[in-house]
Amino acid sequence: MRILVTGGAGFIGSHYVRSLLRGAYPGFEDARVTVLDKLTYAGNLANLAPVAEHRNLRFVRGDITDLGLLAELVPGHDVIVNFAAESHVDRSITGAGDFVTTNVLGTQRLLQAALENEVRTFVQISTDEVYGSIATGSWDETRPLMPNSPYSAAKASADLFCRAYGRTHGLDVRVTRCSNNYGPHQYPEKLIPLFVTNLIDGLRVPLYGVGRNVREWLHVDDHCRGIQLVLEKGCPGEIYNIGGGVELTNLELTERLLTAFGAGWDMVVRVPDRPGHDLRYSVDSGKIRAIGYEPRVPFEEGLAEVVRWYRENPSWWRPLAERTR
């Protein structure tokens, strides 16, 4: 089995690669893994350091929009798992072009390369944000796409290309849409690592608006197990929501992080809400649960693990946080 993992030096992709090469997914212990990553600001070879010397890992630095590179690299692979994406909503508001290039054009070129080289299965890693915002209840996979940010619009466009390549060409494409991820190795621009690293350094944390936005939280390990389950047991052409089952307002999450550091609300600074900020995300994970998925990491344990990891690994995050700040 040969697996091409694009964006495999990023937060979620690197966790998937480390898990795969450490034998976390039975039957895939001998899989040969090629990681293709552009190493933008969020890609980090340090994320792959624990498996860097593994005999079954090959790393290639490159861009998924590079047709020549794809023509050279894709042949011989059985599976493509596409994590490669620009993913920070705030950055998409001020610079949407990079999101269109990577998330839309890059996905289309990967799909075409998969088709031309008879790749058996293509797994597209998407997001719950493509659905827009939902006041009550939860989205299932049949809900229409109503993205509200340039980031989510680019991911929704990529999802539609996946559907088109499946319907038009018969390519086995499977799409996963996850809720908000958290865990070790997450770039410190996202909410949890930003707040944790600021509090470690005695800095105040920025809270958007009134903090009533609701997100569903999913540990990265549970997410990657869900992706692997879709690869092994999912059906061609299908979409699978992957949720963590824990919904919190940003106020509630902020309170938990302040408590973890023994800090008070004086460490919070209110900042203007971002444009088009979705109020609530919530996915119905019944479809993937029907093929055996169940989140395993309790949120309180996972959050404590994240705080501990950032405390113990300042050499990993401090240069990134200083650049972001």
Secondary structure, 3 states (H helix, E strand, C coil): CEEEEECCCCHHHHHHHHHHHCCCCCCCCCCEEEEEECCCCCCCHHHHHHHCCCCCEEEEECCCCCHHHHHHHCCCCCEEEECCCCCCHHHHHHCHHHHHHHHHHHHHHHHHHHHHCCCCEEEEEEEHHHHCCCCCCCECCCCCCCCCCHHHHHHHHHHHHHHHHHHHHCCCEEEEEECEEECCCCCCCCHHHHHHHHHHCCCCEEEECCCCCEEEEEEHHHHHHHHHHHHHHCCCCCEEEECCCEEEEHHHHHHHHHHHCCCCHHHEEEECCCCCCCCECCECCHHHHCCCCCCCCCHHHHHHHHHHHHHHCHHHHHHHHHHHC
